[in-house]
């Protein structure tokens, strides 16, 4: 009989992989549904329908790139993550343990920039996030219910991926 090889896979790696896969599937399904709606509501000669269909696959690829960049720099115990179009922005609310430190990692791939803010404001510092594939990291402090907002600047395009790690 052959040798049996057992491999140990860190549960955190599995969790991050599942979160990335889920985010990609959710973003892809939203993109697919949106493309179907536009195609059904517009005439065959309509430009928006054509451009929405043409940008779908590249958006998926960019989303995967952004999420892969975050997985590579995980800075603690995975807590939460997501990915959104820059035009939609990130508007997420989560419960962070009062006084505990977290690391927020953001990557924006596309063009232009986005503005990061928090509610309550004492959670972290406002910052401008360039959509140039650079990783932006910020230490944040839990205050119970925390809202993280990232709004794209006028004309900004692309995908923003974010991840919160407990440190």
KOLLUM-502602 format. One record per atom (N, C-alpha, C): x, y, z. Coordinates in steps of 0.1 Angstrom, whole numbers, plus 5000, padded with zeros to 4 digits. Layout:
BEGIN
XYZ ...
This chain:
BEGIN
500849885000 500050005000 500950125000 500350234995 501150364994 501150435008 501950535008 502050615021 500850705021 500350725033 499250815036 499850955040 499551065033 500051195037 498851275042 499051325054 498051405061 498551555060 497651645057 498051785056 497151855066 497751945074 497052025084 496852165077 495552205077 495252335071 494752425082 495352535084 495052635095 493552675093 492752665103 491352705102 491152845098 492052935101 491953075097 492053085082 492953005076 493153015062 491852965055 491252855060 489952805055 488852915056 488752985067 487753085069 487953205059 489153245058 489453355049 489153315034 489553195031 489253145017 487753135015 486953095024 485553085023 484953225022 485453315030 484953455029 485253515016 486453495010 486853544997 485953484986 485753354987 484953294977 483453334978 482953354990 481553404991 481453544986 482353634989 482353764984 482353774969 483153694963 483253684948 481953644942 481353534948 480153484943 478953584945 478953654956 477853754958 478053874949 479253914947 479454034938 479153994924 479553864920 479353824906 477853804904 477053754914 475653734912 474953874911 475453974919 474854104918 475054164904 476354144899 476654194886 475854134875 475653994877 474953924867 473453964866 472853974878 471454014879 471254154873 472254244877 472054384872 472154384857 473154314851 473254304837 472054254830 471354154836 470154094830 468954204830 468854274841 467854374843 468054484832 469254534830 469454644821 469154594807 469654464804 469454414790 467954404787 467154364797 465654344795 464954474794 465454584800 464754704800 465154804789 466254774782 466754864772 466654804758 466754884748 466754834734 468054774730 468154694720 469354634716 470454734712 470154854708 471154954704 471555034715 471155004728 471455094739 472955064744 473655174745 475055164749 475255114763 474455154773 474655104787 474654954788 473754894781 473654744782 474954684777 475454734766 476654674760 477854694770 478054814775 479154844784 479054764797 477854744802 477654674815 478154524812 477754464801 478154334798 479654324796 480254414789 481654414786 482554424799 482054504809 482954524821 482754414831 481754324830 481554224840 482654134843 483254064833 484353974836 485654054842 485954174837 487154244842 486854284857 485654314860 485354354874 485554234883 485154114878 485353994886 486853974889 487653994878 489053974879 489654074889 489254194888 489754304897 489354274911 488154224914 487754194927 488554084933 488853974925 489653864929 491053914933 491654004925 492954064927 492954134941 491954224943 491954304955 491754214968 490954114967 490754014978 492053934981 492753894970 493953814972 495053904979 495054034976 496054124982 495754124997 494454125001 494154135015 494554005023 494253895016 494553765022 496053755025 496853805016 498353805017 498853885029 498153985034 498654065044 497854055057 497153945059 496353935071 497153965083 496654055092 497554105103 497054055117 496153965118 495653915130 494653805128 493753785137 492653695136 491553755127 491253685117 490253735107 488953765115 488353885111 487053925118 485953945108 486154025097 485154045087 485854105074 485154085063 485654135050 484554155040 484954215029 483954235018 484654305007 483854324996 484354394984 483154454977 483354584973 482254654966 482854734955 481954774946 482354864935 482655004942 483555074936 483855214941 482655294941 481955284930 480755374928 479655344938 479555214943 478655184954 479155224968 480455214969 481055244982 480955124992 481655135003 481555035014 480755105025 479655045029 478855095040 478554975049 479354945059 479154825067 479154855081 478254785089 478254805103 478454675110 479354685120 479754565127 479854595142 479854485150 480054505164 481454475168 482254575172 483654555177 483654565192 484354475198 484454475213 485054605218 484354665227 484754795233 486154795238 486954885233 488354905237 489354805231 488954705223 489854615217 490354675204 491554635200 492254695188 491954595176 491754655165 491554585152 492454655141 492654575131 493454635119 492454635107 492254745101 491454765089 492454765077 492254675068 493054675056 492154705044 492554795035 491854835024 492754825011 492154785000 492754794987 491754834977 492154944970 491254994959 491954974946 491354904937 491954884923 491054954913 491555044906 490755114896 491455254893 490555354893 491155494891 490455584900 491055694904 490555794913 490855764927 490055794936 490255774951 488955754958 488955724971 487855714979 488155764993 487155805000 487255865013 486755765024 487655735034 487355655045 486855735057 485755695063 485255755076 484655645085 484455685097 483955595107 482855665116 481955585120 480955635130 480955525141 481255555154 481755695158 483055725153 483355855151 484555915145 485755865153 485655845166 486855805174 487355665172 486655585163 487055455160 488355455152 488555545143 489755555135 489855695128 490855715120 491055845114 490455835100 489955955095 489555965082 490755955073 490555905061 491755895052 491255885037 492155925028 491955915014 492555785009 491755705002 492255574997 492455584982 493755584978 493955594963 493555454956 493055464945 492655344937 493855304928 494955284934 496155244927 496755114931 496055024937 496354894942 497254894954 497455014960 498255024972 497454974984 498054904993 497354865006 497354975016 496255005021 496055105032 495655025045 496455045055 496154985068 495955085079 495055055087 494755155098 494355075111 494955105122 494555055135 493255125139 492255045143 490955105148 490655045161 489855115169 489455065182 487955045183 487654925189 486154895190 485454985199 484255015195 483255095203 481955035203 481754905203 480454845201 480054845187 478954905184 478554915170 479355025162 480054985152 480855065144 480455065129 480355175123 480055185109 481355235102 481655155091 482855185083 482255225069 482655345065 482155405052 483355435043 483255395031 484255435021 483455475009 483555605006 482855664995 483755704983 483455664971 484255694960 484155844956 485355904952 485356044948 484656044934 484256164930 483556184918 484456134906 483856044898 484555984887 485455864890 485555824903 486355714906 485655584902 486455484898 485955354893 486755244899 486255124898 487055004903 486354934914 487154864922 486654784933 487454814946 486754814957 487354834970 487154704978 488254644982 488154524991 488654565005 487954515015 488354555029 488354435038 489054445048 489154325058 489454385072 488754335082 489054375096 489654245103 490754265109 491354155117 491454205132 491154115141 491354145155 492854125158 493454215165 494854205168 495054195183 
